[in-house]
Amino acid sequence: MQPDGTTDWATFNGFRRYSGNCLACHGPDGAGSSFGPALMESLKVLTYEQFYEVVVNGKTDVNTATTLKMPALGTDRNVMCYIDDIYAYLKARSDRAIGPGRPAKHDPKPPEAAEAEAACMAD
């Protein structure tokens, strides 16, 4: 985040993509819910590779009290085309580099991001 509160495009886009695809289970701002863990806490210990593995392949946690299941999202373009941005957002939340809620200001979308998005979303 810049001194004036402006976030980079990737982090802002990660917020948008997280809100559209992950919030229902993992709660607002990555804070967790009864369905999914607090990702802002998980990213304090998970590496990018571990995060990516869980998103792509899913995960099931079973104990005596609950069964939690993260679906495999490796074929969901609405997630996988933006996985790096989602990670950037959650890591920024985990590191407390950004606060809760929609970032007030952000850098414009760079041409490289638009090109990567178009290529990933193409059939």
N, C-alpha and C positions, 0 to 999 in steps of 0.2 A: 504494500500500500504506500502511496506517495504521501508526503507530509500534509497535503491538502485533503486527504481522505479518498483520493481517487484510487480505485483498484484497477489492476491490469485486466485486459479482456478475458484471459483464460479463467481467472478466478471469478469474475462476474458471470461468464457463461457457465461455469461450473455451478454457481448458485442457481441459475435458471434451470439447468438440466437436472440438478439434484431435486429441485422443487417439483419438477414435472415427473420424475421417475422414481425417486427414492423416499421422498418425504412421507408418503402414506404409511410406510413401515418403520422408517428410522426417525420420524419426527422432525419438526421444524429445526432448521439450523444444525442438523446432525446430532441433536441432543438426545435421541433415543425415544422409545415408546414401549408399550407393552408387547408390540410385535417384533421389534428389532432393537439391537443394541445402539448405544450412543457412538456413532462413528467418529465424532470429534474426540472421544476418549480412545477408541480403538486405534486411531491413527497415531497415538502417542507411542504405540508399541509395534504396530504392523508396518512392514516395509511396503514400498510401492508394489513389489512383486507379489507379496502375500495378499494385498488388497486386490490386485488384478486377478489373481488366482481365484479368490472367493467370488468376485463379480462374474467372471467367466464361467466357472464350474459350479457355483452354488456351494451351500454348506448346510449340514444338519447337525444341530446340537441337541442331545437328548440327556436329560437327567431325571431324577425322581419327581421333580415338580413340573417340568415343562418340556415340550418339544418345540424347538425353533427351527424353521427351515428358510434358508435364503435360496430363492430360485436361481438357477443358472441363467445368466443374461448374455452369454457369449454370442448369441445370434441376434440380439436386439440392437439394431443400429442406433436407436434413440439413446442407448446407453453407450455402446461400444465406440461410436463415432466421436464421443465426447468424454471418454473415460479419463483422459489426461486432465481435462478441465474439471471434471467432478472431483478427481483426486486433489487438484490444486486448491479447489474451494474447501474441501474437507480438511486438508492439511493446514490451510490458513486459519480455519476455525480451531483446529487442534492446537496450533501454536499461538492462538489468541492474537494473530496478526490482523484479523477482522472480527468485528462483533456480530451479534445476531441480527437477523433481518436482511432485507435487500440492500446491497451496497448502494449508497446514495449517488456516487459518481463512478464512472468507469472510462477507461480508454476506449476509443473506437475500435471496431472490429478490424483487425489487420487483413490485408488482401490474402495473406498466406492462410489464415484461418478460414476465410470464405472458400478458398480453393480446396483446402483439405476437406471441409464439410461437403462441398459439392461432389468431390471424388468419392468420399465414403458413402454418401447417401444415394449415389447413382446405382441404377440396376445393372 
